[in-house]
Amino acid sequence: MKKFIAAISAITLTAACFASCSSDSKDSKSESATEAATAAETTTEAAEEETTEAEEEEMDDEENYDTGDASLDNVRNQDEIGDNELLVVSFGTSFNDSRRLTIGAIEDAFEKAFPDYSVRRGFTANIIIDHVNKRDGILIDDLDSALQRAVDNDVKNLVVQPTHLMNGLEYDELSEKVAEYSDAFDKVVIGEPLLTTDEDFTRVEKAITDWTKEYDDGETAICFMGHGTEAESNGVYAKMQELLTADGYANYFVGTVEATPSLDDVIAKVKEGNYKRVILEPLMVVAGDHANNDMAGDEEDSWKSAFLAEGYDVECVLRGLGENEDIRSIYVDHAQAAIDSIK
């Protein structure tokens, strides 16, 4: 079963992993689920202990923002799931409107595309879950709770589709966590993140350039801000930049908040051109804290402030990739491939 952890693309855990259908198998299934739940509690407690004071202060700062009506969002934590579940796993955001328009829209697309599957939600960021619960009185399942809900509902076929951008550290952690529960299901499969194949990159490139073509007037630099990661998968940002440049989108630039290319790298590239205006937009599924503060905030170190200081007219477009129908169709195709692999 440990081979599951090393999965990069959709990998199915079939009935071959469950050779016996005897009562012993049922006991083993229940035992595995119990052990997974115990491990989950331990992991959750450890994660809560690791939450820093700085992170808590950052979440408290969001109280200054009107993030929208949380009650409009379907948190998809209902029971009565049935035999087939499509669990949509996201990092999450406490920005209510963005959550509904991005993650919620992706989940809606899955619901429409796969009527034989019950679509449910799981977030990996417990600090976001706790903040939304404390502020709005709405509880979103974390990954452990979502998986345990599937076990309690006697789900037979579990398809897990992440809304992650890449095969990075979060995707690896997701695979490990799902592996802990895998014995409780007949079949389990994890779909691929947004940027996995070369075709994915091409489709994302077309989606974001079509989305921003109204700004492409020859005098505007269009800059996308990604999150960035210390993992090797951070190379997706450079790859997207190379693709854009090679395809003639010389005024499109990709940078990250926490890795490379950095804001300084992006500014240096923009200054090489004769641009008068800069458009800033997140290369993230949601338009949450990073988009509203690190990109569009009024603090001195925000992307907006940095470009204003360089003398550019700046416009921030606060929308997440999940709002784009073409992006959602890529996730749907990845989920379809995962479902097809267990038939």
C-alpha atoms as a printed R data frame, in Angstrom:
    type eleno elety resid chain resno       x       y       z
1   ATOM     1    CA   MET     A     1   0.000   0.000   0.000
2   ATOM     2    CA   LYS     A     2   2.967   2.299   0.544
3   ATOM     3    CA   LYS     A     3   3.492   2.445  -3.200
4   ATOM     4    CA   PHE     A     4   0.418   4.636  -3.233
5   ATOM     5    CA   ILE     A     5   2.360   7.410  -1.506
6   ATOM     6    CA   ALA     A     6   4.708   7.751  -4.450
7   ATOM     7    CA   ALA     A     7   1.849   8.340  -6.881
8   ATOM     8    CA   ILE     A     8   2.313  11.289  -9.230
9   ATOM     9    CA   SER     A     9  -0.620  10.802 -11.568
10  ATOM    10    CA   ALA     A    10  -3.909   8.980 -11.049
11  ATOM    11    CA   ILE     A    11  -3.217   5.630  -9.389
12  ATOM    12    CA   THR     A    12  -5.973   3.180  -8.479
13  ATOM    13    CA   LEU     A    13  -6.049   0.976  -5.424
14  ATOM    14    CA   THR     A    14  -8.184  -1.873  -6.759
15  ATOM    15    CA   ALA     A    15  -9.774  -4.874  -5.227
16  ATOM    16    CA   ALA     A    16  -6.460  -6.669  -5.661
17  ATOM    17    CA   CYS     A    17  -5.437  -4.900  -2.466
18  ATOM    18    CA   PHE     A    18  -8.347  -6.568  -0.743
19  ATOM    19    CA   ALA     A    19  -7.984 -10.265  -1.555
20  ATOM    20    CA   SER     A    20 -10.518 -11.569   0.950
21  ATOM    21    CA   CYS     A    21 -14.231 -10.722   1.204
22  ATOM    22    CA   SER     A    22 -14.663 -12.702   4.410
23  ATOM    23    CA   SER     A    23 -15.691 -11.368   7.785
24  ATOM    24    CA   ASP     A    24 -11.982 -11.030   8.573
25  ATOM    25    CA   SER     A    25 -11.746  -8.517   5.722
26  ATOM    26    CA   LYS     A    26 -14.642  -6.518   7.200
27  ATOM    27    CA   ASP     A    27 -12.925  -6.506  10.594
28  ATOM    28    CA   SER     A    28  -9.690  -5.422   8.947
29  ATOM    29    CA   LYS     A    29 -11.511  -2.667   7.084
30  ATOM    30    CA   SER     A    30 -13.041  -1.335  10.291
31  ATOM    31    CA   GLU     A    31  -9.727  -1.699  12.115
32  ATOM    32    CA   SER     A    32  -7.880   0.219   9.375
33  ATOM    33    CA   ALA     A    33 -10.408   3.030   9.498
34  ATOM    34    CA   THR     A    34 -10.107   3.240  13.300
35  ATOM    35    CA   GLU     A    35  -6.321   3.287  13.126
36  ATOM    36    CA   ALA     A    36  -6.458   5.965  10.452
37  ATOM    37    CA   ALA     A    37  -8.800   8.051  12.572
38  ATOM    38    CA   THR     A    38  -6.463   7.731  15.574
39  ATOM    39    CA   ALA     A    39  -3.492   8.717  13.431
40  ATOM    40    CA   ALA     A    40  -5.525  11.589  12.062
41  ATOM    41    CA   GLU     A    41  -6.248  12.922  15.548
42  ATOM    42    CA   THR     A    42  -2.558  12.795  16.412
43  ATOM    43    CA   THR     A    43  -1.597  14.534  13.172
44  ATOM    44    CA   THR     A    44  -4.244  17.227  13.646
45  ATOM    45    CA   GLU     A    45  -3.112  17.922  17.197
46  ATOM    46    CA   ALA     A    46   0.485  18.227  16.029
47  ATOM    47    CA   ALA     A    47  -0.519  20.559  13.229
48  ATOM    48    CA   GLU     A    48  -2.485  22.755  15.624
49  ATOM    49    CA   GLU     A    49   0.522  22.990  17.921
50  ATOM    50    CA   GLU     A    50   2.652  24.121  14.996
51  ATOM    51    CA   THR     A    51   0.308  27.030  14.182
52  ATOM    52    CA   THR     A    52   2.425  30.097  14.873
53  ATOM    53    CA   GLU     A    53   1.361  33.298  16.565
54  ATOM    54    CA   ALA     A    54   2.171  35.163  13.346
55  ATOM    55    CA   GLU     A    55  -0.276  32.977  11.385
56  ATOM    56    CA   GLU     A    56  -3.003  33.600  13.945
57  ATOM    57    CA   GLU     A    57  -2.418  37.348  13.752
58  ATOM    58    CA   GLU     A    58  -2.565  37.183   9.950
59  ATOM    59    CA   MET     A    59  -5.956  35.468  10.088
60  ATOM    60    CA   ASP     A    60  -7.202  38.010  12.646
61  ATOM    61    CA   ASP     A    61  -6.186  40.792  10.271
62  ATOM    62    CA   GLU     A    62  -8.747  39.477   7.794
63  ATOM    63    CA   GLU     A    63 -11.483  40.690  10.152
64  ATOM    64    CA   ASN     A    64 -10.825  44.091   8.586
65  ATOM    65    CA   TYR     A    65 -12.073  42.820   5.220
66  ATOM    66    CA   ASP     A    66 -15.597  42.235   3.992
67  ATOM    67    CA   THR     A    67 -15.063  38.841   2.385
68  ATOM    68    CA   GLY     A    68 -18.706  38.188   1.529
69  ATOM    69    CA   ASP     A    69 -21.590  36.132   2.862
70  ATOM    70    CA   ALA     A    70 -20.407  32.706   3.995
71  ATOM    71    CA   SER     A    71 -23.949  31.321   3.957
72  ATOM    72    CA   LEU     A    72 -24.031  31.509   0.144
73  ATOM    73    CA   ASP     A    73 -21.298  28.869  -0.082
74  ATOM    74    CA   ASN     A    74 -22.169  25.158  -0.140
75  ATOM    75    CA   VAL     A    75 -19.607  23.562   2.186
76  ATOM    76    CA   ARG     A    76 -20.577  20.080   0.928
77  ATOM    77    CA   ASN     A    77 -20.211  18.202   4.197
78  ATOM    78    CA   GLN     A    78 -23.501  16.326   3.966
79  ATOM    79    CA   ASP     A    79 -23.853  12.623   4.729
80  ATOM    80    CA   GLU     A    80 -25.892  10.113   2.660
81  ATOM    81    CA   ILE     A    81 -23.077  10.026   0.122
82  ATOM    82    CA   GLY     A    82 -23.775   6.679  -1.509
83  ATOM    83    CA   ASP     A    83 -21.325   4.238  -3.090
84  ATOM    84    CA   ASN     A    84 -19.403   6.774  -5.190
85  ATOM    85    CA   GLU     A    85 -17.774   9.921  -3.864
86  ATOM    86    CA   LEU     A    86 -15.734  12.637  -5.567
87  ATOM    87    CA   LEU     A    87 -13.843  14.388  -2.781
88  ATOM    88    CA   VAL     A    88 -12.530  17.788  -3.898
89  ATOM    89    CA   VAL     A    89  -9.487  18.734  -1.833
90  ATOM    90    CA   SER     A    90  -8.307  22.335  -1.652
91  ATOM    91    CA   PHE     A    91  -5.958  24.327   0.551
92  ATOM    92    CA   GLY     A    92  -8.891  26.657   1.187
93  ATOM    93    CA   THR     A    93  -9.529  30.355   1.749
94  ATOM    94    CA   SER     A    94 -11.404  32.379   4.346
95  ATOM    95    CA   PHE     A    95 -12.465  34.911   1.695
96  ATOM    96    CA   ASN     A    96 -16.080  33.813   1.381
97  ATOM    97    CA   ASP     A    97 -16.945  35.250  -2.028
98  ATOM    98    CA   SER     A    98 -13.743  33.971  -3.598
99  ATOM    99    CA   ARG     A    99 -14.274  30.529  -2.053
100 ATOM   100    CA   ARG     A   100 -17.749  30.315  -3.583
101 ATOM   101    CA   LEU     A   101 -16.701  31.681  -6.986
102 ATOM   102    CA   THR     A   102 -13.587  29.510  -7.328
103 ATOM   103    CA   ILE     A   103 -13.549  26.310  -5.286
104 ATOM   104    CA   GLY     A   104 -17.341  26.265  -5.211
105 ATOM   105    CA   ALA     A   105 -17.504  26.756  -8.983
106 ATOM   106    CA   ILE     A   106 -15.071  23.877  -9.555
107 ATOM   107    CA   GLU     A   107 -17.172  21.646  -7.308
108 ATOM   108    CA   ASP     A   108 -20.322  22.710  -9.184
109 ATOM   109    CA   ALA     A   109 -18.641  21.736 -12.457
110 ATOM   110    CA   PHE     A   110 -17.832  18.288 -11.035
111 ATOM   111    CA   GLU     A   111 -21.388  17.860  -9.837
112 ATOM   112    CA   LYS     A   112 -22.695  18.613 -13.319
113 ATOM   113    CA   ALA     A   113 -20.121  16.422 -15.081
114 ATOM   114    CA   PHE     A   114 -20.399  13.383 -12.776
115 ATOM   115    CA   PRO     A   115 -24.011  12.815 -11.685
116 ATOM   116    CA   ASP     A   116 -23.163   9.298 -10.454
117 ATOM   117    CA   TYR     A   117 -20.793  10.719  -7.845
118 ATOM   118    CA   SER     A   118 -21.574  12.664  -4.685
119 ATOM   119    CA   VAL     A   119 -19.269  15.702  -4.593
120 ATOM   120    CA   ARG     A   120 -17.848  16.565  -1.181
121 ATOM   121    CA   ARG     A   121 -15.273  19.093   0.060
122 ATOM   122    CA   GLY     A   122 -12.128  18.838   2.152
123 ATOM   123    CA   PHE     A   123  -9.685  21.630   3.069
124 ATOM   124    CA   THR     A   124  -6.095  21.009   4.131
125 ATOM   125    CA   ALA     A   125  -5.571  24.333   5.963
126 ATOM   126    CA   ASN     A   126  -6.980  23.897   9.471
127 ATOM   127    CA   ILE     A   127  -6.169  27.495  10.359
128 ATOM   128    CA   ILE     A   128  -8.570  28.617   7.617
129 ATOM   129    CA   ILE     A   129 -11.231  26.119   8.701
130 ATOM   130    CA   ASP     A   130 -10.983  27.320  12.320
131 ATOM   131    CA   HIS     A   131 -11.099  30.975  11.292
132 ATOM   132    CA   VAL     A   132 -14.212  30.563   9.121
133 ATOM   133    CA   ASN     A   133 -15.893  28.540  11.866
134 ATOM   134    CA   LYS     A   134 -15.063  31.130  14.523
135 ATOM   135    CA   ARG     A   135 -16.018  34.117  12.369
136 ATOM   136    CA   ASP     A   136 -19.013  32.772  10.422
137 ATOM   137    CA   GLY     A   137 -20.174  29.752  12.402
138 ATOM   138    CA   ILE     A   138 -19.683  27.483   9.383
139 ATOM   139    CA   LEU     A   139 -17.584  24.327   9.687
140 ATOM   140    CA   ILE     A   140 -15.780  22.988   6.619
141 ATOM   141    CA   ASP     A   141 -14.381  19.449   6.790
142 ATOM   142    CA   ASP     A   142 -10.633  19.156   7.013
143 ATOM   143    CA   LEU     A   143  -9.048  16.292   5.092
144 ATOM   144    CA   ASP     A   144  -9.239  13.840   7.986
145 ATOM   145    CA   SER     A   145 -12.879  14.673   8.675
146 ATOM   146    CA   ALA     A   146 -13.764  14.373   4.996
147 ATOM   147    CA   LEU     A   147 -12.087  10.983   4.686
148 ATOM   148    CA   GLN     A   148 -13.659   9.735   7.906
149 ATOM   149    CA   ARG     A   149 -17.051  10.934   6.648
150 ATOM   150    CA   ALA     A   150 -16.527   8.777   3.559
151 ATOM   151    CA   VAL     A   151 -15.667   5.805   5.763
152 ATOM   152    CA   ASP     A   152 -18.698   6.354   8.012
153 ATOM   153    CA   ASN     A   153 -20.947   6.556   4.939
154 ATOM   154    CA   ASP     A   154 -19.585   3.240   3.637
155 ATOM   155    CA   VAL     A   155 -18.350   4.751   0.382
156 ATOM   156    CA   LYS     A   156 -17.115   2.056  -1.990
157 ATOM   157    CA   ASN     A   157 -15.358   4.068  -4.715
158 ATOM   158    CA   LEU     A   158 -13.494   7.202  -3.649
159 ATOM   159    CA   VAL     A   159 -12.087   9.628  -6.208
160 ATOM   160    CA   VAL     A   160  -9.978  12.418  -4.701
161 ATOM   161    CA   GLN     A   161  -9.467  15.414  -6.984
162 ATOM   162    CA   PRO     A   162  -7.177  18.163  -5.691
163 ATOM   163    CA   THR     A   163  -7.470  21.754  -6.862
164 ATOM   164    CA   HIS     A   164  -3.734  22.144  -6.326
165 ATOM   165    CA   LEU     A   165  -1.731  23.911  -9.005
166 ATOM   166    CA   MET     A   166   1.107  21.394  -9.117
167 ATOM   167    CA   ASN     A   167   2.556  18.087  -7.921
168 ATOM   168    CA   GLY     A   168   4.268  19.680  -4.928
169 ATOM   169    CA   LEU     A   169   4.598  19.148  -1.194
170 ATOM   170    CA   GLU     A   170   0.857  19.535  -0.571
171 ATOM   171    CA   TYR     A   171   0.060  16.922  -3.204
172 ATOM   172    CA   ASP     A   172   2.546  14.515  -1.595
173 ATOM   173    CA   GLU     A   173   0.993  15.099   1.831
174 ATOM   174    CA   LEU     A   174  -2.452  14.519   0.368
175 ATOM   175    CA   SER     A   175  -1.344  11.197  -1.120
176 ATOM   176    CA   GLU     A   176   0.099  10.096   2.210
177 ATOM   177    CA   LYS     A   177  -3.056  10.999   4.089
178 ATOM   178    CA   VAL     A   178  -5.362   9.224   1.623
179 ATOM   179    CA   ALA     A   179  -3.119   6.157   1.838
180 ATOM   180    CA   GLU     A   180  -3.819   5.962   5.588
181 ATOM   181    CA   TYR     A   181  -7.524   5.477   4.848
182 ATOM   182    CA   SER     A   182  -7.253   3.500   1.619
183 ATOM   183    CA   ASP     A   183  -8.029   0.083   3.160
184 ATOM   184    CA   ALA     A   184 -11.497   1.338   4.083
185 ATOM   185    CA   PHE     A   185 -12.604   1.553   0.430
186 ATOM   186    CA   ASP     A   186 -12.921  -0.883  -2.436
187 ATOM   187    CA   LYS     A   187 -11.221   1.512  -4.843
188 ATOM   188    CA   VAL     A   188  -9.364   4.796  -4.337
189 ATOM   189    CA   VAL     A   189  -7.777   7.085  -6.901
190 ATOM   190    CA   ILE     A   190  -6.244  10.566  -6.831
191 ATOM   191    CA   GLY     A   191  -6.566  12.856  -9.834
192 ATOM   192    CA   GLU     A   192  -3.821  15.093 -11.168
193 ATOM   193    CA   PRO     A   193  -3.272  18.750 -10.214
194 ATOM   194    CA   LEU     A   194  -3.869  21.580 -12.684
195 ATOM   195    CA   LEU     A   195  -0.377  21.792 -14.179
196 ATOM   196    CA   THR     A   196   0.776  18.226 -14.794
197 ATOM   197    CA   THR     A   197   1.226  17.549 -18.514
198 ATOM   198    CA   ASP     A   198   2.520  19.730 -21.348
199 ATOM   199    CA   GLU     A   199  -1.038  19.874 -22.628
200 ATOM   200    CA   ASP     A   200  -2.118  21.279 -19.264
201 ATOM   201    CA   PHE     A   201   0.410  24.103 -19.574
202 ATOM   202    CA   THR     A   202  -0.793  24.918 -23.081
203 ATOM   203    CA   ARG     A   203  -4.414  24.965 -21.980
204 ATOM   204    CA   VAL     A   204  -3.677  27.156 -18.952
205 ATOM   205    CA   GLU     A   205  -1.649  29.526 -21.123
206 ATOM   206    CA   LYS     A   206  -4.582  29.919 -23.510
207 ATOM   207    CA   ALA     A   207  -7.011  30.358 -20.633
208 ATOM   208    CA   ILE     A   208  -5.086  33.183 -18.953
209 ATOM   209    CA   THR     A   209  -4.151  35.000 -22.153
210 ATOM   210    CA   ASP     A   210  -7.733  34.877 -23.444
211 ATOM   211    CA   TRP     A   211  -8.886  36.071 -20.016
212 ATOM   212    CA   THR     A   212  -6.608  39.126 -20.098
213 ATOM   213    CA   LYS     A   213  -6.595  40.031 -23.803
214 ATOM   214    CA   GLU     A   214  -8.595  43.210 -23.122
215 ATOM   215    CA   TYR     A   215  -5.524  44.589 -21.340
216 ATOM   216    CA   ASP     A   216  -3.091  43.582 -24.084
217 ATOM   217    CA   ASP     A   217  -2.666  46.970 -25.803
218 ATOM   218    CA   GLY     A   218   1.096  47.008 -26.399
219 ATOM   219    CA   GLU     A   219   1.753  49.371 -23.497
220 ATOM   220    CA   THR     A   220   0.730  47.111 -20.622
221 ATOM   221    CA   ALA     A   221   2.727  44.487 -18.749
222 ATOM   222    CA   ILE     A   222   0.444  41.686 -17.549
223 ATOM   223    CA   CYS     A   223   1.911  40.093 -14.427
224 ATOM   224    CA   PHE     A   224   0.663  36.938 -12.737
225 ATOM   225    CA   MET     A   225   1.554  36.271  -9.104
226 ATOM   226    CA   GLY     A   226   1.892  32.643  -8.015
227 ATOM   227    CA   HIS     A   227   2.497  31.347  -4.507
228 ATOM   228    CA   GLY     A   228   5.824  29.573  -4.938
229 ATOM   229    CA   THR     A   229   7.247  26.588  -3.087
230 ATOM   230    CA   GLU     A   230  10.585  25.295  -1.864
231 ATOM   231    CA   ALA     A   231   9.917  22.014  -3.660
232 ATOM   232    CA   GLU     A   232  11.288  21.151  -7.083
233 ATOM   233    CA   SER     A   233   7.785  21.628  -8.463
234 ATOM   234    CA   ASN     A   234   8.331  25.392  -8.199
235 ATOM   235    CA   GLY     A   235   9.718  25.011 -11.724
236 ATOM   236    CA   VAL     A   236   6.152  25.207 -13.075
237 ATOM   237    CA   TYR     A   237   6.347  28.997 -12.864
238 ATOM   238    CA   ALA     A   238   9.501  29.233 -14.951
239 ATOM   239    CA   LYS     A   239   8.033  26.734 -17.398
240 ATOM   240    CA   MET     A   240   4.892  28.834 -17.792
241 ATOM   241    CA   GLN     A   241   7.017  31.934 -18.335
242 ATOM   242    CA   GLU     A   242   9.097  30.165 -20.983
243 ATOM   243    CA   LEU     A   243   5.946  28.998 -22.760
244 ATOM   244    CA   LEU     A   244   4.417  32.475 -22.769
245 ATOM   245    CA   THR     A   245   7.603  34.043 -24.110
246 ATOM   246    CA   ALA     A   246   8.085  31.369 -26.773
247 ATOM   247    CA   ASP     A   247   4.504  31.836 -27.974
248 ATOM   248    CA   GLY     A   248   4.933  35.577 -28.436
249 ATOM   249    CA   TYR     A   249   3.401  36.851 -25.202
250 ATOM   250    CA   ALA     A   250   6.415  39.011 -24.466
251 ATOM   251    CA   ASN     A   251   4.460  41.337 -22.182
252 ATOM   252    CA   TYR     A   252   3.294  38.520 -19.894
253 ATOM   253    CA   PHE     A   253   5.278  37.872 -16.728
254 ATOM   254    CA   VAL     A   254   5.042  35.215 -14.006
255 ATOM   255    CA   GLY     A   255   6.415  35.581 -10.491
256 ATOM   256    CA   THR     A   256   5.866  34.197  -6.988
257 ATOM   257    CA   VAL     A   257   5.340  35.479  -3.464
258 ATOM   258    CA   GLU     A   258   7.593  33.012  -1.668
259 ATOM   259    CA   ALA     A   259  10.056  31.645  -4.207
260 ATOM   260    CA   THR     A   260  11.463  32.405  -7.658
261 ATOM   261    CA   PRO     A   261  10.877  34.214  -9.905
262 ATOM   262    CA   SER     A   262  10.546  36.845  -7.174
263 ATOM   263    CA   LEU     A   263   8.866  40.243  -7.286
264 ATOM   264    CA   ASP     A   264  12.282  41.825  -7.920
265 ATOM   265    CA   ASP     A   265  12.806  39.454 -10.848
266 ATOM   266    CA   VAL     A   266   9.447  40.425 -12.349
267 ATOM   267    CA   ILE     A   267  10.055  44.158 -11.907
268 ATOM   268    CA   ALA     A   268  13.455  43.834 -13.588
269 ATOM   269    CA   LYS     A   269  11.878  42.084 -16.582
270 ATOM   270    CA   VAL     A   270   9.075  44.636 -16.861
271 ATOM   271    CA   LYS     A   271  11.580  47.515 -16.771
272 ATOM   272    CA   GLU     A   272  13.268  46.071 -19.858
273 ATOM   273    CA   GLY     A   273  10.164  46.993 -21.879
274 ATOM   274    CA   ASN     A   274   8.507  50.318 -22.612
275 ATOM   275    CA   TYR     A   275   5.406  49.742 -20.536
276 ATOM   276    CA   LYS     A   276   3.257  52.462 -19.003
277 ATOM   277    CA   ARG     A   277   0.776  50.302 -17.151
278 ATOM   278    CA   VAL     A   278   0.922  47.079 -15.142
279 ATOM   279    CA   ILE     A   279  -1.921  44.613 -14.627
280 ATOM   280    CA   LEU     A   280  -1.545  42.361 -11.574
281 ATOM   281    CA   GLU     A   281  -3.505  39.125 -11.288
282 ATOM   282    CA   PRO     A   282  -3.089  36.017  -9.097
283 ATOM   283    CA   LEU     A   283  -1.946  32.749 -10.655
284 ATOM   284    CA   MET     A   284  -3.791  30.960  -7.887
285 ATOM   285    CA   VAL     A   285  -7.040  29.037  -7.737
286 ATOM   286    CA   VAL     A   286  -8.516  31.510  -5.234
287 ATOM   287    CA   ALA     A   287  -8.148  35.252  -4.747
288 ATOM   288    CA   GLY     A   288  -7.540  35.088  -1.026
289 ATOM   289    CA   ASP     A   289  -5.089  36.613   1.421
290 ATOM   290    CA   HIS     A   290  -2.068  36.576  -0.907
291 ATOM   291    CA   ALA     A   291  -3.995  38.215  -3.735
292 ATOM   292    CA   ASN     A   292  -5.677  40.825  -1.557
293 ATOM   293    CA   ASN     A   293  -2.655  41.687   0.564
294 ATOM   294    CA   ASP     A   294   0.670  40.554  -0.943
295 ATOM   295    CA   MET     A   295  -0.450  41.538  -4.436
296 ATOM   296    CA   ALA     A   296  -3.073  44.270  -4.130
297 ATOM   297    CA   GLY     A   297  -2.485  45.564  -0.598
298 ATOM   298    CA   ASP     A   298  -1.398  49.078   0.326
299 ATOM   299    CA   GLU     A   299   1.553  47.923   2.405
300 ATOM   300    CA   GLU     A   300   4.970  49.059   1.232
301 ATOM   301    CA   ASP     A   301   6.095  45.556   0.274
302 ATOM   302    CA   SER     A   302   3.041  44.600  -1.816
303 ATOM   303    CA   TRP     A   303   3.355  44.061  -5.563
304 ATOM   304    CA   LYS     A   304   1.055  47.006  -6.220
305 ATOM   305    CA   SER     A   305   3.106  49.359  -4.050
306 ATOM   306    CA   ALA     A   306   6.367  48.170  -5.594
307 ATOM   307    CA   PHE     A   307   5.186  48.840  -9.158
308 ATOM   308    CA   LEU     A   308   3.670  52.200  -8.175
309 ATOM   309    CA   ALA     A   309   7.036  53.144  -6.699
310 ATOM   310    CA   GLU     A   310   8.597  52.403 -10.102
311 ATOM   311    CA   GLY     A   311   6.237  54.919 -11.716
312 ATOM   312    CA   TYR     A   312   3.738  52.586 -13.390
313 ATOM   313    CA   ASP     A   313  -0.028  52.886 -13.471
314 ATOM   314    CA   VAL     A   314  -1.227  49.749 -11.690
315 ATOM   315    CA   GLU     A   315  -4.499  47.858 -11.853
316 ATOM   316    CA   CYS     A   316  -5.152  44.789  -9.724
317 ATOM   317    CA   VAL     A   317  -7.571  42.156 -11.007
318 ATOM   318    CA   LEU     A   318  -8.772  40.206  -7.984
319 ATOM   319    CA   ARG     A   319 -10.072  36.913  -9.323
320 ATOM   320    CA   GLY     A   320  -8.874  33.350  -8.834
321 ATOM   321    CA   LEU     A   321  -8.235  30.828 -11.588
322 ATOM   322    CA   GLY     A   322 -11.237  28.846 -10.373
323 ATOM   323    CA   GLU     A   323 -13.490  31.570 -11.792
324 ATOM   324    CA   ASN     A   324 -12.276  30.729 -15.303
325 ATOM   325    CA   GLU     A   325 -14.439  28.185 -17.133
326 ATOM   326    CA   ASP     A   326 -11.522  26.911 -19.229
327 ATOM   327    CA   ILE     A   327  -9.505  26.252 -16.080
328 ATOM   328    CA   ARG     A   328 -12.422  24.400 -14.529
329 ATOM   329    CA   SER     A   329 -12.672  22.216 -17.624
330 ATOM   330    CA   ILE     A   330  -9.077  21.056 -17.069
331 ATOM   331    CA   TYR     A   331  -9.947  19.921 -13.545
332 ATOM   332    CA   VAL     A   332 -13.011  18.140 -14.902
333 ATOM   333    CA   ASP     A   333 -10.867  16.313 -17.457
334 ATOM   334    CA   HIS     A   334  -8.422  15.260 -14.746
335 ATOM   335    CA   ALA     A   335 -11.253  13.962 -12.589
336 ATOM   336    CA   GLN     A   336 -12.666  12.118 -15.611
337 ATOM   337    CA   ALA     A   337  -9.314  10.422 -16.196
338 ATOM   338    CA   ALA     A   338  -9.231   9.364 -12.534
339 ATOM   339    CA   ILE     A   339 -12.762   7.965 -12.714
340 ATOM   340    CA   ASP     A   340 -12.000   6.145 -15.955
341 ATOM   341    CA   SER     A   341  -9.003   4.482 -14.344
342 ATOM   342    CA   ILE     A   342 -11.130   2.642 -11.780
343 ATOM   343    CA   LYS     A   343 -13.824   1.374 -14.128
